[in-house]
Amino acid sequence: QVQLVESGGGLVQPGGSLRLSCAASGSIVRFNTMAWYRRAPGQERELVARITIAGASNYADSVKGRFTISRDNAKNMVYLQMNSLKPEDTAVYYCNKLNYPEIWGQGTLVTVSS
């Protein structure tokens, strides 16, 4: 069974930065388009960023220019660099395959507040 473990969240002030990491078991990172999602309190999970096997990336309009997704296929890792954080970025962040998602991990909580 594939496991996804997200880490790197925390409390940060508006304008600050965080780097999230996602460790995946097996080789799913190497062979799939991967994505970061988030679920804000009381809202549905939404797609934040995705990155193809070749490294091409796309972002939700709300994070474009502030977030950067990257991957390390050899280490089965996916990252999300988040800069210029805003209170509305507060959410639990998850990583998964873009297509046919695996069982969701616990996610990592990001809280942006002064």
C-alpha positions in Angstrom: 0.0 0.0 0.0 1.3 3.4 -1.0 2.0 5.8 1.8 2.2 9.6 1.5 3.6 11.6 4.4 3.5 15.3 4.3 5.6 17.5 6.6 6.9 21.1 7.0 3.8 22.9 8.0 3.6 25.3 10.9 2.6 28.7 12.1 4.0 31.6 10.0 3.3 35.3 9.9 1.8 36.9 6.8 4.5 37.4 4.2 6.5 34.5 5.5 7.7 31.3 3.8 7.4 27.6 4.4 8.7 24.6 2.5 6.5 21.5 2.5 7.8 18.0 1.8 6.0 14.9 0.7 7.6 11.5 1.1 6.0 8.7 -1.0 6.6 5.0 -0.7 7.3 3.0 -3.7 7.9 4.7 -7.0 4.8 6.7 -7.5 6.6 10.0 -7.7 8.8 8.8 -10.5 6.0 7.5 -12.7 3.2 10.0 -12.1 2.1 13.6 -12.3 2.1 14.7 -8.7 0.1 17.5 -7.0 -0.3 19.4 -3.9 -3.8 20.0 -2.6 -5.2 21.9 0.4 -8.3 22.0 2.5 -9.2 25.2 4.3 -11.5 25.0 7.3 -15.1 24.4 6.2 -14.1 24.1 2.5 -13.6 21.4 0.0 -10.1 20.2 -0.9 -8.7 22.1 -3.8 -5.8 21.6 -6.2 -3.0 24.0 -5.5 -0.2 22.9 -7.9 0.8 20.0 -10.1 4.0 18.8 -11.7 4.4 16.4 -14.5 7.0 13.6 -14.8 9.0 15.9 -17.1 8.9 18.8 -14.6 6.2 21.0 -16.1 4.2 22.8 -13.5 0.8 24.5 -13.2 -0.7 26.5 -10.3 -4.0 27.7 -9.0 -4.5 31.3 -9.7 -4.6 32.1 -6.0 -1.0 30.9 -5.5 0.6 31.7 -8.9 3.8 33.6 -8.5 4.1 32.7 -4.8 4.3 28.9 -4.7 6.7 26.6 -6.5 6.3 22.8 -6.8 9.3 20.6 -7.4 10.1 16.9 -7.4 13.0 14.6 -6.8 12.2 11.3 -8.5 15.3 9.5 -7.2 14.2 10.2 -3.6 10.4 9.8 -4.3 9.9 13.3 -2.9 7.7 16.2 -3.9 8.1 19.7 -2.4 6.1 22.9 -2.2 7.9 26.2 -1.6 5.5 28.7 -0.4 6.5 32.4 -0.2 4.6 35.6 0.5 2.1 33.6 2.6 -1.4 35.1 3.2 -3.9 34.3 5.9 -6.1 32.7 3.2 -3.4 30.1 2.6 -4.3 28.6 6.0 -5.2 25.0 5.4 -4.1 21.4 5.7 -1.9 20.6 2.7 -1.8 17.2 1.1 0.2 15.6 -1.8 -1.0 12.9 -4.0 -1.1 11.7 -7.6 -3.0 14.0 -9.9 -4.8 11.1 -11.5 -6.3 8.1 -9.6 -5.2 9.4 -6.2 -3.9 7.0 -3.6 -5.2 6.9 0.0 -4.7 10.4 1.4 -2.1 11.0 4.0 -2.6 13.0 7.2 -1.5 16.2 5.6 0.4 19.0 7.2 -1.2 22.1 8.7 -0.2 25.5 7.6 -1.4 28.5 9.7 -0.8 32.0 8.5 -1.5 34.5 11.2 0.0 37.4 13.0 
